Amino acid sequence: MRRAVKHILCLVGLLAALSLRAPVADAQAWPQRSVRLVLPFGAGSATDVTARLLAERLQAKWGQAVVVENRPGGDGLLSIGSVVSAKDDHVMFFSPTSVFVVHPYMHATLPYDPERDLAPIVRISKSLLVLAAPAVSPANDLKEFVALVKANAGKFNYGMTPGYTEFVFDGFLREQGLTMSKVPYRDIVQAPIDLGENRIHILGVSHTVAVAQVSAGKIKLLAVADRKRAAIEPKVPSVVESGYPSLESVSLIGAFGSRDMSLELRKRVGGDFIAIATEPAMAAKITAAAQIVETSGPEEFAASIAEIRKRVDGIAKLVGLAKKN
């Protein structure tokens, strides 16, 4: 009897040891087929540029095809839904956190669980966000723009990158007592053209998306949505410097996996992303796309997202929004 019990205990111990080792073995064997990076924006966005720069190098490193898939629209829900429903650790969501942190306040039903279904893998960069106006606008900075809107209540409209950036701007409008109409965009890449034609009057978007119209003289930058000036636009004041710290909008770009992707695998995959993104030549390319290379692994990235969610909760109280989901 004792011998039988001993054998059973040994078997249990062996099975436990194997179960602990299985995630490591899976991580070592990954990838076994092509990898997809699903984006919530169209081609030409800052996120798209970064994803394509990394995909080429990751493909060589992993020995499998790395496909960038653009799925804009639906406030990011189309792209997130495709990743979550795939239930595949070879399908990742590559996006700014700004796309999804406000979803619980904006949608009564969601195709995913905001707290569980997007497992952070790696943070790559911080996108430079700008506030721009038509070149013909009489306002040359944020203070002049605020004064212009106050003097012409209800006559101006705005376009904002969906998600956190839009949420921050809505809080700003409430804080300043401004009345403006929102113009929604399925693909924010199209918005700078409308801004240049004076069809919208202010736009919050990544510098990468805005720069072509800036260079063409069709639009002008009022501020960068950060605490300090950006090296790529040294003449443009920050929103904090301009006197409007509530407009600071941090857009952390990174990769996310499904809830079943083990922490071991996320650390390994994230390490590959970081090794490539921080190489001097690659970092220079990402910087040229108006982004600041700031990397972190899954656990630190998760902590950063939690801090952003706290700020979202504060803005929601300001504008009188309750969570819908």
C-alpha positions in Angstrom: 0.0 0.0 0.0 2.8 2.4 1.0 4.6 1.5 -2.3 1.5 2.3 -4.3 0.9 5.6 -2.5 4.6 6.5 -3.1 4.3 5.7 -6.8 1.1 7.9 -7.0 2.9 10.8 -5.3 5.8 10.5 -7.6 3.5 10.5 -10.6 1.7 13.6 -9.3 5.0 15.3 -8.8 6.2 14.4 -12.3 3.0 15.7 -13.8 3.2 18.9 -11.9 6.8 19.4 -13.0 5.8 18.8 -16.6 2.9 21.3 -16.3 5.3 24.0 -15.0 7.8 23.3 -17.8 5.2 23.3 -20.6 4.8 27.1 -21.0 8.6 27.4 -21.3 8.7 24.7 -24.0 5.8 26.4 -25.8 7.7 29.8 -25.6 10.8 28.2 -27.0 9.0 26.6 -29.9 7.1 29.8 -30.9 6.5 30.8 -33.7 5.3 27.8 -35.5 3.6 29.7 -38.4 3.1 33.2 -39.7 2.5 36.0 -37.2 -0.1 38.7 -37.7 0.1 42.3 -36.3 -3.5 43.7 -36.4 -3.7 47.5 -36.4 -6.8 49.8 -35.7 -5.6 52.4 -38.2 -5.1 52.6 -41.9 -1.7 52.7 -43.8 0.4 55.8 -43.1 -0.4 56.2 -39.4 2.4 56.4 -36.9 1.4 53.0 -35.6 1.5 51.5 -39.1 4.9 53.0 -39.8 6.3 51.5 -36.6 4.7 48.1 -37.2 6.1 47.8 -40.7 9.6 48.8 -39.6 9.6 46.1 -36.9 7.8 43.4 -38.9 10.6 43.2 -41.5 13.2 42.6 -38.8 11.0 40.3 -36.7 10.4 38.2 -39.8 14.1 37.6 -40.3 14.6 36.9 -36.6 11.6 34.5 -36.2 12.0 32.7 -39.6 8.2 33.2 -40.2 6.2 35.7 -42.2 5.1 38.7 -40.1 2.0 40.3 -41.7 0.8 43.8 -40.8 -3.0 43.9 -41.2 -4.8 47.2 -41.2 -8.4 47.1 -39.8 -9.5 50.7 -39.2 -13.0 51.7 -38.1 -15.5 50.8 -35.4 -13.6 52.8 -32.8 -10.9 50.1 -32.7 -13.5 47.4 -32.0 -13.1 45.7 -35.4 -9.4 45.1 -34.9 -9.6 44.1 -31.3 -12.5 41.8 -32.0 -10.5 40.0 -34.7 -7.6 39.5 -32.3 -9.7 38.3 -29.4 -11.9 35.9 -31.5 -8.8 34.4 -33.1 -7.6 32.9 -29.7 -4.2 32.5 -31.3 -0.9 33.5 -29.8 0.4 34.2 -33.4 -2.2 37.0 -33.7 -1.3 40.3 -31.9 -3.0 43.6 -31.5 -0.5 46.4 -32.3 -1.9 49.7 -31.2 -1.7 52.8 -29.0 -3.2 52.3 -25.6 -5.3 55.4 -26.4 -7.5 53.4 -28.7 -9.1 51.2 -26.0 -8.6 52.6 -22.5 -11.9 54.6 -22.9 -14.0 51.9 -24.3 -15.8 51.0 -21.1 -17.2 54.6 -21.0 -18.1 54.8 -24.7 -19.8 51.5 -25.4 -22.6 49.7 -23.6 -21.5 46.4 -25.0 -18.0 45.3 -26.0 -16.8 42.3 -28.0 -14.0 41.8 -25.4 -13.2 42.1 -21.7 -11.1 45.3 -21.3 -9.3 44.0 -18.2 -8.5 40.5 -19.4 -8.6 40.0 -23.2 -5.7 42.2 -24.2 -2.5 40.9 -22.4 0.4 43.4 -22.7 3.4 42.1 -24.4 5.7 45.0 -25.0 5.7 48.8 -25.1 7.7 50.2 -28.0 7.3 53.9 -28.2 5.3 57.1 -27.3 3.7 58.7 -30.3 4.1 62.5 -30.7 0.5 63.9 -30.8 -0.1 67.4 -32.1 -3.0 69.8 -32.1 -3.3 71.5 -35.5 -5.5 74.2 -37.2 -6.0 75.2 -40.8 -3.4 77.5 -42.2 -6.1 80.1 -42.7 -7.2 80.1 -39.1 -6.7 83.4 -37.3 -5.6 81.5 -34.2 -1.8 80.8 -34.0 -1.7 79.2 -30.6 -4.0 77.4 -28.2 -4.9 80.6 -26.2 -5.9 82.4 -29.4 -7.9 79.3 -30.5 -9.8 79.1 -27.1 -10.6 82.8 -27.3 -11.9 82.4 -30.9 -14.2 79.5 -30.0 -15.5 81.4 -26.9 -16.3 84.4 -29.1 -18.1 82.2 -31.6 -19.9 79.5 -29.6 -21.2 76.6 -31.6 -19.6 77.7 -34.9 -16.5 75.5 -34.7 -16.0 71.7 -35.0 -13.1 69.3 -34.3 -11.7 66.0 -35.3 -9.7 63.8 -32.9 -8.0 60.5 -33.0 -10.7 58.1 -31.6 -10.2 56.9 -28.1 -8.1 58.6 -25.4 -7.2 61.7 -27.4 -10.8 62.4 -28.1 -11.7 61.7 -24.5 -9.1 64.2 -23.3 -10.3 66.9 -25.7 -13.9 66.4 -24.5 -12.7 66.9 -20.9 -10.9 70.1 -22.1 -14.0 71.5 -23.7 -15.9 71.0 -20.4 -13.1 72.5 -18.4 -12.9 75.6 -20.6 -16.7 75.9 -21.1 -16.3 75.6 -24.9 -19.0 74.4 -27.3 -17.8 72.6 -30.4 -19.2 69.9 -32.7 -17.4 66.6 -33.2 -16.7 65.3 -36.7 -16.1 61.5 -36.4 -13.6 59.7 -38.7 -13.5 56.0 -39.6 -9.9 56.5 -40.6 -8.2 59.5 -38.9 -5.5 59.5 -41.7 -8.1 61.4 -43.9 -8.7 64.2 -41.3 -5.6 66.4 -42.1 -6.9 66.9 -45.6 -10.3 68.2 -44.3 -8.4 70.4 -41.9 -6.3 71.9 -44.7 -9.6 72.7 -46.5 -11.0 74.3 -43.4 -13.8 71.8 -43.1 -12.8 71.1 -39.5 -11.2 73.7 -37.3 -8.9 71.8 -34.9 -7.4 68.3 -35.1 -5.7 66.1 -32.6 -3.6 63.5 -34.3 -0.1 61.9 -34.5 2.6 64.1 -36.0 3.2 61.4 -38.6 -0.3 61.8 -40.0 -0.2 65.6 -39.9 3.2 66.3 -41.3 2.4 66.1 -45.0 -0.2 68.8 -44.7 2.1 70.9 -42.5 4.9 70.7 -45.1 2.4 71.6 -47.8 1.5 74.8 -45.9 -2.2 73.7 -45.6 -2.2 73.4 -41.8 -0.3 74.7 -38.8 0.7 73.2 -35.5 -0.7 74.9 -32.4 0.9 72.7 -29.8 2.3 69.2 -29.1 0.2 67.3 -26.6 3.0 66.6 -24.2 4.6 68.2 -21.1 7.5 69.6 -23.0 8.5 70.5 -26.6 9.5 67.8 -29.0 12.9 67.7 -30.6 11.4 67.2 -34.0 9.2 70.4 -33.6 11.3 72.7 -31.4 9.4 75.8 -32.3 6.0 74.4 -31.3 5.0 74.8 -27.6 3.7 72.0 -25.5 0.2 72.0 -24.1 1.6 72.4 -20.6 3.7 75.4 -21.7 0.7 76.8 -23.4 -1.2 76.8 -20.1 -3.5 73.8 -20.8 -2.0 70.8 -19.0 -5.3 68.9 -19.2 -4.7 68.5 -22.9 -1.6 66.3 -22.3 -2.4 63.0 -24.2 0.1 60.2 -23.9 -0.2 57.5 -26.6 1.9 54.5 -25.7 2.3 52.2 -28.7 2.8 48.5 -28.1 1.8 44.9 -28.8 -0.9 42.8 -27.0 -1.7 39.2 -27.1 -4.8 37.1 -26.2 -5.6 36.3 -22.5 -4.2 32.8 -23.0 -0.8 33.9 -24.0 1.5 33.0 -21.2 3.6 35.5 -19.4 6.7 33.5 -20.3 5.9 33.8 -24.0 5.0 37.4 -23.7 8.3 38.2 -22.1 10.2 36.3 -24.7 8.3 37.9 -27.6 8.6 41.3 -26.0 12.3 40.9 -25.6 12.6 40.3 -29.3 10.6 43.5 -30.1 12.8 45.5 -27.7 16.1 44.2 -29.0 15.2 45.3 -32.5 13.5 48.6 -31.6 16.4 49.8 -29.5 19.1 49.1 -32.1 20.5 52.6 -33.0 19.6 52.4 -36.7 16.0 51.2 -35.9 15.5 53.7 -33.1 16.6 56.4 -35.5 13.9 55.3 -38.0 11.2 55.2 -35.4 12.3 58.7 -34.1 12.1 60.0 -37.7 8.4 58.8 -37.7 7.8 61.3 -34.9 7.9 58.9 -32.0 9.9 58.6 -28.9 11.4 55.1 -28.3 10.4 54.1 -24.8 10.3 50.3 -24.3 9.2 48.1 -21.4 8.2 44.5 -20.9 4.7 43.2 -20.2 4.5 43.9 -16.4 5.8 47.4 -16.6 3.6 48.1 -19.6 0.6 46.8 -17.7 1.4 49.3 -14.8 1.6 52.2 -17.3 -1.8 51.3 -18.7 -3.3 51.2 -15.2 -2.1 54.8 -14.6 -3.7 55.9 -17.9 -7.0 54.3 -16.8 -6.9 56.2 -13.6 -6.6 59.5 -15.5 -9.5 58.4 -17.8 -11.6 57.8 -14.6 -10.9 61.4 -13.5 -11.8 62.8 -16.9 -15.0 60.8 -16.9 -16.0 62.3 -13.5 -15.3 65.8 -15.0 -17.6 65.3 -18.0 -20.2 63.3 -16.0 -19.7 59.9 -17.7 -20.3 56.6 -16.0 -19.0 53.3 -17.2 -21.3 51.6 -19.6 -19.5 48.3 -19.6 
